[in-house]
Amino acid sequence: MASYGAEQRVRLPALRAEWLTQTFVHWSYPSEQVQRLLPDGLTVDTLDGRAWVSLTPFVMAGVRIPGSPVAVPPFAETNLRTYARGRDGRDGLWFLSLEVASPVMLAARAIGAPYHLGHLGLSRDGDALTYAGARGRGGPSYRLTVRPGEPLRQTRRDVWLTSRWRAFTRGCGVLWETPVEHEPWPLRAARVEGLDETLTRAVGLPPSAGEPLVHFSDGVHGVRFAPSRPVPRRQGRR
């Protein structure tokens, strides 16, 4: 089960950052529809018998390699992700696509992170936020308008959908995991006021049959990424 706080300390980070103004839009799917999108070695994680896919636009800020005195200017990023477990039973995220406005993150393609450079942005109109992005000319795109609400007293489902502490990727024939540490997400209720996206269709998913669940967070600071490492092959939980 996903935990509210980080599962491990990252004492020697490979990268530091902040994740700000983040919205989570979650759809449920039959588990077999999502399992076929995962590589060998990962099993779809389910909640109450359903798999989940989440669209998560946010602002990436304070990106800094340890020892560097200069941070990369803030930029927009949007992830389409699902939830999976490795052979050892530990849970994490599998990214179906990663849209980014800065080329600095493209280096993660070396371990299979599916980053795509595009035109992304975030605008405000009163309390409403609009995220928009497109991958090149004629590529997958999205436009999402949300209105954040009051702070949430988090339920088991809220934690399960938002709090994961490693990301899985596959590159060079190897399944990798990247542990991450940060403060727990401060979540607020949110309402979708407009959504048009083709990212789910681009990765091979049909439209979800139900209305999405939505969360909003003003963000977390002090995000610490550990160096990526091969996923353990042994069976059973650690």
C-alpha positions in Angstrom: 0.0 0.0 0.0 1.3 3.5 -0.9 2.5 5.4 2.1 1.8 9.1 3.1 5.5 9.9 3.7 8.6 9.0 1.8 9.7 5.4 2.1 13.4 6.1 2.1 15.9 8.9 2.7 17.8 10.2 -0.3 21.0 11.4 1.3 23.1 11.9 -1.8 20.6 13.1 -4.5 21.4 13.1 -8.2 19.0 16.0 -8.7 17.0 18.5 -6.6 13.8 20.3 -7.6 10.4 21.7 -6.5 7.1 20.5 -7.9 4.6 23.4 -7.8 1.0 24.2 -8.8 0.3 20.5 -9.5 -3.1 19.1 -10.5 -3.9 15.4 -10.5 -6.7 14.1 -12.8 -7.3 10.4 -12.3 -9.3 7.9 -14.4 -9.9 4.2 -13.6 -9.6 1.4 -16.1 -9.9 -2.4 -16.2 -6.5 -3.7 -15.1 -5.9 -5.7 -18.3 -6.1 -2.5 -20.4 -3.3 -1.0 -18.4 -1.2 -4.1 -17.9 -0.6 -4.5 -21.6 1.2 -1.1 -21.6 3.7 -2.2 -19.0 7.1 -3.8 -19.7 8.0 -7.3 -18.5 8.9 -7.2 -14.8 6.1 -4.8 -13.8 2.5 -5.7 -12.7 -0.2 -3.1 -12.7 -1.1 -1.9 -9.2 -4.9 -1.7 -8.5 -7.2 -0.1 -6.0 -10.5 -1.8 -5.3 -9.9 -4.0 -8.4 -9.3 -1.2 -10.8 -6.1 0.2 -12.4 -5.7 4.0 -12.5 -4.1 6.5 -15.0 -3.4 10.0 -13.9 -2.7 13.2 -15.9 -0.5 15.5 -13.7 0.5 18.9 -15.1 2.7 21.1 -12.9 5.6 23.6 -12.7 9.1 22.2 -12.2 11.3 24.7 -10.4 14.6 24.9 -8.6 16.1 22.1 -10.7 19.7 21.8 -9.6 22.5 19.2 -9.8 24.2 19.0 -6.4 27.2 21.3 -6.3 25.8 23.6 -8.9 25.2 27.2 -7.7 22.7 27.9 -10.5 19.2 26.4 -10.8 17.4 25.9 -14.2 14.6 28.5 -14.7 11.1 27.1 -13.9 9.4 25.2 -16.7 6.1 23.4 -17.2 5.9 19.6 -17.3 3.0 17.2 -17.7 3.0 13.5 -17.0 0.6 10.7 -17.9 1.3 7.9 -15.5 0.0 4.7 -14.0 0.8 2.6 -10.9 2.8 -0.6 -10.9 4.8 -3.0 -8.8 8.1 -4.6 -9.4 9.0 -8.3 -8.9 9.9 -7.6 -5.3 6.4 -6.2 -4.6 7.5 -2.6 -4.2 5.2 0.0 -5.8 6.0 3.0 -8.0 5.0 5.0 -11.0 5.2 4.0 -14.7 5.2 7.0 -17.0 3.2 6.4 -20.2 4.4 9.8 -21.5 6.3 12.8 -20.2 5.7 16.2 -21.8 8.3 18.9 -20.9 9.0 22.5 -21.9 12.7 22.5 -21.1 15.3 20.2 -22.8 17.2 19.8 -19.5 15.1 16.8 -18.6 15.7 15.0 -21.9 18.9 13.5 -20.4 16.6 11.0 -18.6 15.9 9.3 -21.9 19.1 7.4 -21.2 17.2 5.2 -18.7 14.1 5.1 -20.8 12.1 8.0 -19.4 9.6 8.9 -22.3 10.3 12.6 -22.3 8.9 14.7 -25.3 9.9 18.3 -25.8 6.9 20.5 -26.5 5.1 23.8 -26.0 3.6 23.9 -22.5 2.2 26.7 -20.4 0.1 27.6 -17.4 -2.2 30.6 -17.1 -4.5 32.0 -14.3 -7.9 33.6 -14.5 -8.9 34.5 -10.9 -9.0 31.2 -9.0 -9.0 29.1 -12.2 -5.9 27.5 -13.6 -5.4 26.5 -17.3 -2.7 24.1 -18.3 -2.1 23.6 -22.0 0.5 21.8 -24.1 1.3 20.2 -27.4 4.0 17.9 -28.7 5.2 19.4 -31.9 2.9 20.1 -34.8 -0.1 17.8 -34.9 1.2 15.7 -32.0 -0.7 14.8 -28.8 -2.0 17.8 -26.8 -4.1 18.8 -23.9 -5.9 21.7 -22.4 -7.1 21.5 -18.8 -8.9 24.1 -16.7 -9.3 23.4 -12.9 -10.6 25.4 -10.0 -8.8 24.4 -6.7 -10.9 24.3 -3.5 -10.4 23.7 0.2 -7.7 21.5 1.8 -8.5 17.8 2.1 -8.4 15.5 5.0 -6.7 12.7 3.0 -8.4 9.3 2.7 -6.7 6.0 1.8 -7.6 6.6 -1.9 -6.2 10.1 -1.9 -2.8 8.8 -0.6 -2.8 5.8 -3.0 -3.3 8.1 -6.0 -0.8 10.8 -5.2 2.0 9.4 -2.9 4.5 7.2 -4.7 8.2 7.2 -3.9 9.9 5.6 -6.9 9.6 5.8 -10.7 10.2 2.8 -13.0 11.7 3.2 -16.5 13.1 0.8 -19.0 16.2 1.6 -21.0 19.1 -0.3 -22.6 17.3 -3.6 -21.9 17.2 -2.9 -18.1 14.3 -2.1 -15.8 15.3 0.9 -13.6 13.9 2.5 -10.5 14.5 6.1 -9.3 13.7 6.6 -5.6 12.5 10.1 -4.6 12.0 11.8 -1.3 9.9 14.9 -0.5 7.5 16.2 2.1 4.0 14.7 2.0 1.6 16.2 -0.6 -0.6 19.0 0.8 -3.8 18.2 -1.2 -6.8 20.4 -1.9 -10.1 19.5 -3.6 -10.5 20.6 -7.2 -13.1 20.8 -9.9 -12.4 20.3 -13.6 -14.0 23.1 -15.7 -12.7 22.1 -19.0 -10.6 19.2 -20.4 -9.6 18.3 -23.9 -6.7 15.8 -24.3 -5.3 13.3 -26.7 -2.4 12.0 -24.6 -4.4 8.9 -23.4 -5.4 7.9 -26.9 -1.8 8.4 -28.1 -0.5 5.7 -25.7 -3.3 3.3 -26.7 -5.9 3.8 -24.0 -9.6 4.1 -24.8 -11.7 6.9 -23.2 -12.5 6.2 -19.5 -16.1 5.3 -18.8 -16.4 7.5 -15.7 -15.8 11.0 -14.5 -12.2 11.7 -13.2 -11.2 12.2 -9.6 -9.2 15.4 -9.2 -6.7 16.7 -6.6 -4.7 19.9 -6.5 -1.6 20.8 -4.6 0.3 24.1 -4.2 3.3 21.9 -4.4 6.2 20.4 -2.5 9.8 21.7 -2.0 13.0 19.9 -1.4 12.4 17.1 -3.8 15.4 14.8 -3.9 16.0 12.2 -6.7 18.3 9.4 -5.9 20.6 8.0 -8.7 18.7 5.5 -10.8 19.5 1.8 -10.2 18.4 -1.6 -11.7 15.2 -3.0 -10.2 15.9 -6.0 -8.0 15.1 -9.3 -9.6 14.4 -11.4 -6.5 10.9 -12.3 -5.5 9.1 -11.2 -2.3 9.0 -7.9 -0.5 11.9 -6.4 1.2 
